[in-house]
Amino acid sequence: MLGDYDIIHGTFFVCGLTRDDFTDLTPQQMKHYEELYHDPQLFFLLGKTLCVEHTTPEGYAQFMQATRQPPHQEQER
């Protein structure tokens, strides 16, 4: 079971679990997890505090693009 400070990163799937196999989720569980994981979240440290910001898929893509660009270099004179 995930706790308050556990982070899921990347692609994942959610399913039920019996004693020895995976199983379907109930309709209530499907609704709960779809609402919980529908939109991406950004995690970052502010000092020693783990912060989370809920965002849209578009906002997440924009943030990821901005953080992957090489640093701006000064032009030669």
C-alpha positions in Angstrom: 0.0 0.0 0.0 1.3 3.4 -0.9 1.9 6.0 1.8 1.7 9.8 1.8 5.3 10.2 0.6 5.4 7.4 -2.0 5.7 8.6 -5.6 4.8 6.6 -8.7 6.9 7.6 -11.7 6.3 6.6 -15.3 3.8 4.2 -16.8 1.9 1.9 -14.4 -1.3 0.0 -14.1 -3.7 -0.5 -11.1 -5.4 -3.9 -10.5 -6.8 -5.9 -7.7 -4.9 -8.7 -6.0 -6.1 -12.0 -4.7 -4.0 -14.4 -2.7 -2.1 -15.7 -5.7 -3.1 -13.6 -8.8 -4.2 -10.3 -10.2 -8.0 -9.6 -10.4 -10.4 -6.9 -11.6 -11.1 -3.7 -9.7 -14.7 -3.1 -8.6 -16.4 -0.1 -10.4 -16.0 1.9 -7.2 -12.2 1.2 -7.2 -11.9 2.0 -10.9 -13.6 5.4 -10.3 -11.4 6.1 -7.2 -8.1 5.4 -9.0 -9.1 7.1 -12.2 -9.9 10.3 -10.3 -6.7 9.9 -8.2 -4.3 9.4 -11.1 -6.1 11.2 -14.0 -3.9 14.3 -14.1 -0.1 14.4 -13.6 1.6 15.8 -10.6 4.9 17.6 -10.3 7.1 16.8 -7.3 9.9 19.0 -6.2 12.0 19.8 -3.1 11.6 23.2 -1.5 14.4 23.2 1.1 13.9 19.8 2.8 10.1 19.7 2.1 8.7 17.5 -0.6 6.1 19.6 -2.5 3.5 18.4 -5.0 1.7 20.5 -7.6 -1.3 19.1 -9.5 -1.3 20.1 -13.2 -2.9 19.3 -16.5 -1.3 17.1 -19.2 -0.5 20.2 -21.2 1.0 22.0 -18.2 3.1 18.9 -17.4 4.4 18.7 -21.0 5.3 22.4 -21.0 7.2 22.0 -17.7 9.1 18.9 -19.0 10.0 20.7 -22.2 11.3 23.7 -20.3 13.4 21.7 -18.0 14.9 19.6 -20.8 16.2 22.6 -22.9 19.9 23.2 -22.6 20.9 26.2 -20.5 21.0 29.6 -22.3 24.6 30.3 -23.2 25.9 33.9 -23.6 26.7 34.9 -27.1 30.3 35.5 -28.1 31.3 39.1 -28.6 
